[in-house]
Amino acid sequence: MLAVVSLGMGINDNGFIRGLVGPLVNRKVGNKNYLQSRPHRVKQTEDTKRAGKDFGNVSRAGALMRMCFGEIHQGLHDGQMGNRLNRQIYRAIKTNLDSDKGSRTLSNSILDRLVNFQFNENCHMQDYFFIDPVVSMNKKKDLKISFPEFDIKRALVLPGKCNAVVFKFHAFSLDFDEFELTEIKGVEWEYDVKYKENVIPAKNLTIKCNDFVGSSIFVGFTMLYLEKGSYRSNVLNEIDFNPASILAAFQLV
């Protein structure tokens, strides 16, 4: 016959104690009795609450940036990309000295702390492209991306079967106070590796940003590797071969 005896809030269940006895929690798992400390509520301090609000803003900003740069990373990123980006955003918002803890966002922060962020940690842009496009902003708020002349065989690592490469850029305006984004423009420069000379002449690309004064501007950069045939082109990018990064960031004033 099963004997069940009450011990305060604990229960003696045929020789096994279940439930609460004082500050301890007893659990029966299989043929064993486990004794644990009773969980207790941790009272949050005001400082802890403010830090939690900052982390919430970081998480929302990270989600916004991952979404807007989807065409750059194409989903071909490492599994920890989101966490890595959030950590970098948190480092950046700590430079926002105009706002109190708990209300800090990337507005008025040092955006350069996000430049050169790699969406694929296992495929760093600097290991696949050995020149750096120069990004500048003139007084008219024109964003200029400049390539020097370079030898394609020396400057690029290409996958097998690749006979064309597309240098792809995407610019966005982000409002980190309202957590809204606006696509400014995407620009591409395609170069056929197979049919042209090795030395590529200097090239300039321009994106007009004068309508976005007062916002944060980010530029993403990736390369698409193509296998071009007579009737169609195959994109050769894959999870182990997809360099993609944040190339530049500006606070337009």
WOGI-V669372 format. One record per residue. RES is the residue in one letter. PHI is phi in whole degrees, -180 to 180 (none if undefined). PSI is psi in degrees with one decimal (* if undefined). OMEGA is omega in radians with two decimals (* if undefined). Layout:
# WOGI-V669372
res = [RES/RES]
phi = [PHI/PHI]
psi = [PSI/PSI]
omega = [OMEGA/OMEGA]
This chain:
# WOGI-V669372
res = [M/L/A/V/V/S/L/G/M/G/I/N/D/N/G/F/I/R/G/L/V/G/P/L/V/N/R/K/V/G/N/K/N/Y/L/Q/S/R/P/H/R/V/K/Q/T/E/D/T/K/R/A/G/K/D/F/G/N/V/S/R/A/G/A/L/M/R/M/C/F/G/E/I/H/Q/G/L/H/D/G/Q/M/G/N/R/L/N/R/Q/I/Y/R/A/I/K/T/N/L/D/S/D/K/G/S/R/T/L/S/N/S/I/L/D/R/L/V/N/F/Q/F/N/E/N/C/H/M/Q/D/Y/F/F/I/D/P/V/V/S/M/N/K/K/K/D/L/K/I/S/F/P/E/F/D/I/K/R/A/L/V/L/P/G/K/C/N/A/V/V/F/K/F/H/A/F/S/L/D/F/D/E/F/E/L/T/E/I/K/G/V/E/W/E/Y/D/V/K/Y/K/E/N/V/I/P/A/K/N/L/T/I/K/C/N/D/F/V/G/S/S/I/F/V/G/F/T/M/L/Y/L/E/K/G/S/Y/R/S/N/V/L/N/E/I/D/F/N/P/A/S/I/L/A/A/F/Q/L/V]
phi = [none/-77/-103/-124/-121/-81/-123/66/-94/-91/-126/-88/-103/55/100/-110/-96/-123/94/-95/-132/63/-87/-111/-114/-111/-132/-99/-126/66/-103/-124/-110/-108/-114/-131/-67/-69/-63/-132/-76/-96/-79/-77/-81/-61/-66/-65/-65/-66/-63/-64/-67/-62/-64/-64/-64/-62/-62/-68/-65/-63/-63/-63/-71/-62/-69/-70/-96/-57/-73/-86/-85/56/78/-96/-121/-73/-68/-103/-56/-60/-65/-64/-65/-61/-63/-71/-63/-63/-62/-72/-69/-68/-86/-80/-86/-86/-114/-78/-58/106/-130/-82/-133/-76/-63/64/-101/-82/-70/-59/-68/-101/-69/75/-66/-99/-72/-121/-61/-90/-145/-72/-54/-69/-90/-123/-140/-101/-127/-112/-59/-92/-114/-140/-128/-92/-65/-83/67/-91/-89/-115/-111/-118/-107/-78/-64/-152/-88/-64/-70/-91/-95/-127/-103/-115/-73/-60/74/-77/-125/-156/-133/-116/-89/-116/-128/-142/-111/-134/-102/-122/-104/-86/-84/-100/55/-126/-130/-134/-73/-89/-172/-114/-129/-134/-134/-99/-134/-82/-70/-72/-106/-121/-65/-69/-82/-97/-69/-57/-143/-123/-122/-128/-129/-83/-124/-66/-85/-123/-61/96/-121/-92/-112/-122/-123/-99/-139/-149/-124/-101/-102/-115/-111/-93/-113/-71/-118/-156/-119/-102/-84/-96/-62/-147/-58/-96/-149/-153/-68/-154/-150/-85/-84/-157/-149/-139/-106/-79/-122]
psi = [135.5/125.8/125.8/116.4/131.7/132.2/81.4/-117.8/-8.1/160.4/127.2/103.9/86.9/43.6/-12.7/137.1/130.1/148.4/-159.9/133.4/102.5/-130.7/7.2/150.1/129.3/133.5/139.4/121.0/108.5/-124.7/20.7/151.6/122.2/135.3/123.9/156.4/142.4/129.4/144.4/151.9/133.5/122.0/123.6/134.6/166.1/-37.0/-39.5/-39.1/-41.2/-39.7/-37.4/-37.0/-38.8/-44.4/-34.1/-42.4/-38.1/-45.9/-41.9/-40.0/-39.9/-42.6/-39.8/-44.5/-38.0/-38.3/-46.9/-26.1/19.1/-38.2/-16.5/-52.0/-16.7/19.4/0.7/62.8/167.7/162.7/-19.0/12.3/-44.7/-45.6/-39.9/-41.8/-42.5/-40.4/-40.0/-36.8/-40.3/-38.8/-36.7/-41.8/-20.0/-14.1/-4.6/88.7/-3.6/-16.4/150.0/156.2/131.6/-16.4/17.3/138.5/-174.0/-11.3/134.3/21.6/168.5/99.4/-20.9/-19.9/-13.2/-9.8/141.3/14.2/131.8/122.0/-24.6/103.0/-26.8/5.7/72.1/134.6/-38.1/-14.7/-6.7/-16.7/118.8/15.7/157.6/115.7/137.5/127.3/128.7/160.9/124.4/-178.2/-24.4/4.0/32.5/126.3/121.5/129.0/118.4/130.2/134.5/169.9/137.8/157.2/117.7/-32.5/-30.7/-25.8/-14.7/144.1/120.1/143.6/161.6/149.5/-3.0/124.4/8.4/149.2/141.4/121.5/114.5/130.6/147.6/125.8/138.6/148.3/126.9/130.9/105.1/-4.7/-39.0/-6.0/56.2/149.9/152.1/127.0/127.5/-59.4/149.4/135.1/148.1/151.9/110.4/138.3/125.1/112.7/-36.4/-36.6/-2.2/169.3/161.4/-37.1/122.0/128.6/161.1/148.9/139.9/137.1/144.2/137.9/121.4/127.1/13.9/-15.6/1.8/28.8/136.5/-0.1/170.8/131.6/127.7/143.1/122.8/152.4/133.5/171.1/132.4/128.6/124.3/144.7/101.0/126.0/-165.0/-31.0/-21.2/167.8/133.4/132.6/126.2/-2.6/139.1/177.0/-30.5/4.0/72.4/73.7/130.6/135.5/166.8/114.3/-36.6/159.2/139.6/146.2/107.5/122.4/*]
omega = [-3.11/3.12/3.10/-3.09/3.13/3.07/-3.06/3.09/3.12/-3.12/3.02/-3.06/3.10/3.10/3.11/3.14/3.08/3.05/-3.05/2.98/-3.07/-3.11/-3.03/3.07/-3.14/3.13/3.05/3.08/-3.07/3.14/-3.11/3.10/-3.13/-3.13/-3.11/3.05/3.13/3.12/3.12/-3.10/3.09/-3.14/-3.14/3.03/3.09/3.13/3.10/3.11/3.13/3.10/3.11/3.10/3.08/3.13/3.07/3.09/3.10/-3.12/3.14/3.10/3.12/3.12/3.13/-3.10/3.10/-3.14/-3.03/3.13/3.14/-3.14/3.10/-3.12/3.05/-3.09/-3.11/-3.11/3.11/-3.04/-3.12/-3.06/-3.12/3.12/3.14/3.14/3.12/3.11/-3.13/3.08/3.13/3.07/-3.11/-3.07/3.10/3.07/3.11/-3.05/3.14/-3.10/3.11/3.07/-3.09/3.12/-3.10/3.01/3.12/3.04/-3.12/3.05/3.09/-3.04/3.13/3.12/3.10/3.14/-3.12/3.01/-3.12/3.12/3.07/-3.07/-3.10/-3.10/-3.06/-3.12/-3.09/3.09/-3.08/3.14/-2.92/2.93/3.12/3.02/-3.13/-3.11/-3.13/3.12/-3.14/-3.08/3.11/-3.11/3.00/3.11/-3.12/3.08/-3.02/3.02/2.98/2.99/3.13/3.11/-3.03/-3.13/-3.12/-3.00/-3.03/2.90/-3.06/3.05/3.08/3.14/-3.12/3.08/3.04/3.12/3.10/3.02/-2.97/3.14/3.11/-3.13/-3.14/2.95/-3.11/3.04/-3.04/3.02/3.12/-3.11/3.09/3.11/3.08/3.06/3.10/3.14/2.95/3.11/-3.12/3.03/-3.11/3.14/3.11/-3.12/-2.96/-2.94/-3.08/-3.11/-3.09/-3.09/-3.13/-3.14/3.10/-3.06/3.07/3.05/-3.07/3.04/-3.12/-3.07/-3.02/3.11/-3.00/3.09/-3.12/-3.13/3.09/-3.13/3.09/3.12/3.07/-3.07/3.01/3.06/3.05/3.13/-3.03/2.91/-3.05/3.08/-3.10/-3.01/-3.08/3.10/3.08/3.06/-3.05/-3.14/3.08/-3.01/-3.13/-3.11/-3.12/3.09/-3.13/-3.05/2.93/-3.04/-3.07/3.08/-3.13/2.97/-3.06/-3.14/*]
